[in-house]
Amino acid sequence: MHPCLPNSRAVLYIFHGDDTFSLQQALDEVKAGLALGSLEESNTTRLGPQTTPQELIAICSTAPFLAPARLVIAEGVLGRADGQGGGRRRGAASEGAGDWTAFLEFLPMMPESTHLALLEGKLSARNELYQQLKPHAQERSLNLPQPRDWDGWAQHWLRDQAKELGLQLDDAGVRLLVELVETTLWALDAELKKLAAYAAGGSIGRKEVQALVTPSREHSVFPVVDAIVEGQPGKALKLLSQLDLRDEGPEYPFFMLLRQYRLLVQAAALLAQGSSAEAIRQTLGVRNEFAFKKLLQQARRYTVPQLREAYERLQEADLSVKRGLAEPETALDLLVYDLAEISRLPKVAGA
């Protein structure tokens, strides 16, 4: 949990970065500090990136309704002013910081009852509007770690969150949680709260995590993908038959296979160019350490042409299903054997 906001009469907050979970936490802290209770909905306005300076001034000037404060949340305004997020066409002059002169002049006069929170993705240091607003704002930069640092960072984050929940979670349980759950704090937080409810003040270890935590969809389908990539069609088909695809449908394995082979093609090409493992990880953005090691291991089994052929077959099968030319189950079964056949071809040195 992030530390509480410092006491200040400032009414402008800038929360930015790619850690959407922590951004929401920061916003929740602001809401809790305002203590609007049942009047929160009546005194909260949410705006998107297309908001103009004049609209923002008008809304921020509005008095709260039967409450001491009102909250205005504007998402993507600074990014749009910097031409990010698709808000500005290249060369358009109407979105620059200069067009926000009226708002900058209004800011010192903004009613103290108005609390304005600007929520942004990653911001460039060259963003003029951001730089002009920073001196007047309570700011937090909230970013996820680099992929190479994810496992250790997530484990540390889990321990802190467990303490907040009064949950005793041992090291083995922490490590297994990071392995089982997809690499988002939203998913980790949901599983952690489920474990805390089960423990009711007690302790949780690897055994309880294994029994109670539902692996992410990606994790549950990975054994199927691994079996196909490693040339084990019989095992792959058996695992496929055990998958519960009622929510995702039979198209989901196609999506995961396409994703994995796309990563394999990229990894194999970078390996052929002599790139280091760390450079490959940064390029591909694979956060989970175990998944990345497995990806490299699999990429080394193939030549780049083999992987490209496999990826092309995947695309063809996926397209035939989308066009209604083949049933998903039948196309997937045939594809499993096609891909396994490619994996068993001899790897030609220097190919």
C-alpha positions in Angstrom: 0.0 0.0 0.0 1.3 3.4 -0.9 1.8 6.0 2.0 -1.0 8.4 2.7 -1.1 11.6 0.8 0.7 14.4 2.7 -1.4 17.1 4.4 -1.7 20.0 2.0 -4.2 22.6 0.8 -3.4 21.6 -2.8 -6.3 20.3 -4.8 -4.5 19.0 -7.8 -3.2 15.4 -8.1 -1.2 13.9 -11.0 -1.0 10.1 -10.9 0.8 8.6 -13.8 2.4 5.4 -15.0 1.6 1.9 -16.3 0.7 0.4 -12.9 -3.1 0.8 -13.2 -3.7 -1.1 -9.9 -1.6 1.4 -7.9 -3.1 4.3 -9.8 -6.5 3.2 -8.7 -5.2 2.7 -5.1 -3.9 6.3 -5.1 -7.3 7.6 -6.4 -9.1 5.5 -3.7 -6.9 7.2 -1.1 -8.1 10.6 -2.3 -11.7 9.5 -2.2 -11.3 8.2 1.3 -9.7 11.5 2.4 -12.7 13.4 1.1 -15.0 11.2 3.1 -18.1 12.1 1.0 -20.0 8.9 2.0 -23.4 8.6 0.3 -22.8 11.9 -1.5 -19.7 10.7 -3.3 -21.5 9.8 -6.6 -23.3 13.2 -6.7 -20.0 15.0 -6.2 -17.8 13.0 -8.5 -17.3 13.8 -12.2 -15.2 11.6 -14.5 -13.8 13.0 -17.8 -11.9 11.5 -20.8 -9.0 12.7 -22.8 -11.1 14.7 -25.2 -12.0 17.2 -22.5 -11.2 20.8 -23.5 -9.6 23.3 -21.1 -12.8 25.3 -21.1 -14.9 22.2 -20.1 -12.4 21.4 -17.3 -12.5 25.0 -16.0 -16.3 25.0 -16.0 -16.6 21.6 -14.2 -13.9 22.5 -11.6 -15.7 25.8 -10.9 -18.9 24.0 -9.9 -19.7 24.0 -6.2 -20.2 20.7 -4.4 -23.7 19.4 -3.7 -24.5 19.3 0.0 -20.9 18.3 0.7 -17.6 20.1 1.6 -15.8 18.9 -1.5 -16.2 17.5 -5.0 -13.9 15.3 -7.0 -13.1 15.7 -10.7 -11.2 12.9 -12.4 -9.7 13.5 -15.8 -8.1 10.6 -17.6 -5.5 11.1 -20.4 -5.7 14.8 -20.7 -1.9 15.4 -20.3 -1.1 12.5 -22.7 -3.4 14.0 -25.3 -1.8 17.4 -24.9 1.5 15.7 -25.6 0.1 13.9 -28.7 -0.1 10.5 -26.9 -2.8 7.9 -26.9 -4.3 8.8 -30.3 -5.6 12.1 -29.0 -3.7 14.3 -31.4 -2.9 14.0 -35.1 0.7 14.5 -36.1 1.3 18.1 -36.8 -2.0 19.3 -35.1 -1.2 22.5 -33.3 -4.5 22.7 -31.3 -3.5 20.3 -28.5 -0.2 21.8 -27.2 0.4 23.2 -23.7 0.0 26.7 -25.0 -3.7 26.1 -25.6 -4.1 25.4 -21.8 -3.1 28.9 -20.9 -6.6 29.7 -19.6 -6.6 26.6 -17.4 -3.1 27.4 -16.0 -4.3 30.9 -15.1 -7.5 29.4 -13.5 -5.6 26.9 -11.4 -4.6 29.3 -8.6 -8.2 30.4 -8.3 -9.7 27.0 -8.4 -12.0 26.5 -5.4 -10.5 24.6 -2.6 -13.6 22.5 -2.5 -12.6 21.0 -5.9 -10.1 18.2 -5.9 -8.8 17.5 -9.4 -7.1 14.2 -10.1 -5.3 13.7 -13.4 -4.8 10.0 -14.2 -2.3 9.3 -16.9 -0.2 6.5 -18.5 3.5 7.0 -18.8 4.3 10.7 -19.4 7.2 12.1 -21.3 9.5 14.6 -19.5 9.1 16.7 -22.6 5.3 17.1 -22.0 5.0 20.9 -21.5 1.6 20.9 -19.8 2.8 18.2 -17.4 5.9 20.2 -16.5 3.9 23.4 -16.0 1.4 21.6 -13.7 3.9 19.7 -11.6 4.8 22.6 -9.2 1.1 22.9 -8.3 0.4 19.2 -7.9 0.7 16.3 -5.5 2.4 13.8 -7.9 3.0 10.1 -8.0 4.8 8.1 -10.7 3.5 4.5 -10.5 5.2 2.1 -12.8 5.6 -1.7 -13.0 9.1 -3.1 -12.9 11.1 -4.2 -15.9 10.3 -7.8 -16.9 13.6 -9.1 -15.5 12.7 -7.7 -12.1 9.0 -8.8 -12.0 9.3 -12.0 -9.9 11.3 -10.5 -7.1 9.2 -7.3 -7.2 5.9 -9.1 -7.2 7.0 -11.3 -4.3 7.9 -8.2 -2.2 4.6 -6.6 -3.2 2.7 -9.7 -2.1 4.3 -9.7 1.3 3.4 -6.1 1.9 -0.2 -6.6 0.8 -0.5 -9.7 2.9 0.5 -7.7 6.0 -2.1 -5.1 5.1 -4.7 -7.9 5.0 -3.4 -9.5 8.2 -2.5 -12.6 6.3 0.5 -14.8 7.2 1.8 -16.0 3.8 5.1 -18.0 3.8 7.8 -17.7 1.2 6.9 -20.9 -0.6 3.3 -19.7 -0.9 4.5 -16.3 -2.2 6.6 -17.9 -4.9 3.9 -20.2 -6.0 1.4 -17.3 -6.3 3.7 -15.4 -8.6 4.1 -18.6 -10.7 0.4 -19.4 -11.0 -1.2 -16.0 -11.4 -0.9 -13.9 -14.5 1.5 -10.9 -14.3 -1.0 -8.2 -13.2 -1.4 -6.8 -9.7 -5.2 -7.0 -10.2 -5.1 -10.7 -10.5 -2.6 -11.2 -7.6 -4.7 -8.9 -5.4 -7.9 -10.9 -6.1 -6.2 -14.2 -5.2 -4.6 -12.7 -2.1 -8.0 -11.5 -0.8 -9.5 -14.9 -1.4 -6.7 -16.5 0.6 -7.1 -14.0 3.4 -10.8 -14.7 3.6 -10.0 -18.5 3.8 -7.3 -18.1 6.4 -9.4 -15.9 8.7 -6.2 -14.7 10.5 -4.3 -17.9 10.1 -1.3 -18.8 8.0 -1.1 -19.8 4.4 1.6 -21.9 2.7 2.3 -23.6 -0.6 -0.2 -26.4 0.0 -3.1 -24.0 0.6 -2.1 -21.8 -2.4 -2.1 -24.9 -4.6 -5.5 -25.9 -3.4 -7.2 -22.6 -3.5 -5.7 -20.4 -6.2 -7.1 -20.8 -9.7 -4.3 -20.6 -12.3 -4.7 -17.8 -14.8 -6.1 -18.8 -18.2 -2.7 -18.4 -19.7 -1.1 -20.7 -17.1 -3.8 -23.4 -17.5 -3.3 -23.5 -21.3 0.5 -23.3 -21.2 0.9 -27.1 -20.7 -1.0 -27.6 -24.0 1.1 -25.1 -25.8 4.3 -26.6 -24.3 3.3 -30.1 -25.5 2.6 -28.9 -29.0 5.8 -26.9 -29.2 7.8 -29.8 -27.9 6.4 -32.3 -30.4 4.1 -34.3 -28.2 0.7 -34.4 -30.1 -0.8 -37.2 -28.0 -0.2 -35.3 -24.7 -1.3 -32.0 -26.2 -4.7 -33.5 -27.4 -5.2 -35.1 -24.0 -4.6 -31.8 -22.2 -6.8 -30.0 -24.7 -9.7 -32.4 -23.9 -9.3 -31.6 -20.2 -9.5 -27.8 -20.7 -12.7 -26.0 -19.7 -13.4 -23.8 -22.6 -17.0 -22.9 -21.8 -16.2 -19.2 -21.3 -13.5 -18.7 -23.9 -14.6 -21.3 -26.5 -12.4 -23.4 -28.7 -10.9 -20.3 -30.3 -8.9 -19.5 -27.2 -6.2 -22.2 -27.7 -5.7 -20.7 -31.2 -5.1 -17.3 -29.7 -2.6 -18.7 -27.2 -0.8 -20.7 -29.8 -0.5 -17.7 -32.1 0.8 -15.6 -29.2 3.4 -18.2 -28.2 4.6 -18.9 -31.8 4.9 -15.2 -32.5 7.1 -14.9 -29.4 9.1 -18.0 -30.5 9.7 -16.5 -34.0 11.0 -13.3 -32.4 13.1 -15.1 -29.8 14.7 -17.4 -32.4 15.4 -14.5 -34.7 17.1 -12.5 -31.9 19.1 -15.6 -30.8 20.3 -16.0 -34.4 21.4 -12.4 -34.4 23.5 -13.0 -31.2 21.3 -11.0 -28.8 21.7 -11.7 -25.1 19.0 -13.3 -23.1 18.4 -10.1 -21.2 18.1 -8.1 -24.4 15.6 -10.6 -25.8 13.5 -10.4 -22.6 13.4 -6.7 -22.7 12.4 -6.7 -26.4 9.6 -9.3 -25.9 8.4 -7.9 -22.5 8.0 -11.3 -20.9 7.9 -10.7 -17.1 7.6 -14.1 -15.6 11.1 -15.7 -15.1 10.0 -19.3 -15.5 8.0 -18.5 -18.7 10.9 -16.7 -20.2 13.4 -19.5 -19.6 10.9 -22.0 -21.1 10.5 -19.7 -24.1 14.2 -19.5 -24.8 14.5 -23.3 -24.3 11.8 -23.9 -26.9 13.1 -21.3 -29.3 16.5 -23.1 -29.4 14.8 -26.3 -30.6 13.8 -24.7 -33.9 15.3 -22.8 -36.8 13.7 -19.5 -37.7 12.3 -20.9 -41.0 10.7 -23.8 -39.1 9.0 -21.4 -36.7 7.8 -19.1 -39.5 6.3 -22.2 -41.2 4.5 -23.2 -38.0 3.2 -19.7 -37.5 1.9 -19.5 -41.1 0.1 -22.8 -40.6 -1.5 -21.5 -37.4 -2.7 -18.4 -39.2 -4.2 -20.4 -42.0 -6.0 -22.7 -39.6 -7.3 -19.7 -37.5 -8.5 -18.0 -40.7 -10.3 -21.1 -41.9 -12.2 -21.3 -38.6 -13.1 -17.6 -38.7 -14.4 -17.9 -42.2 -16.5 -21.0 -41.3 -14.5 -23.3 -43.5 -13.7 -25.7 -40.7 -15.0 -26.6 -37.2 -12.7 -25.2 -34.5 -12.2 -28.6 -32.8 -11.4 -30.4 -36.0 -9.0 -27.7 -37.2 -7.3 -27.6 -33.8 -6.8 -31.4 -33.7 -5.3 -31.4 -37.2 -3.1 -28.4 -36.4 -1.7 -30.1 -33.3 -0.3 -32.9 -35.5 1.0 -30.4 -38.2 2.9 -28.4 -35.6 4.2 -31.5 -33.9 5.5 -32.7 -37.3 7.4 -29.5 -37.8 8.9 -29.8 -34.3 10.3 -33.2 -35.1 12.1 -32.1 -38.3 15.9 -32.0 -37.9 17.3 -28.6 -37.0 19.8 -27.6 -39.8 22.8 -25.8 -38.5 22.9 -22.2 -39.6 19.4 -22.3 -41.0 
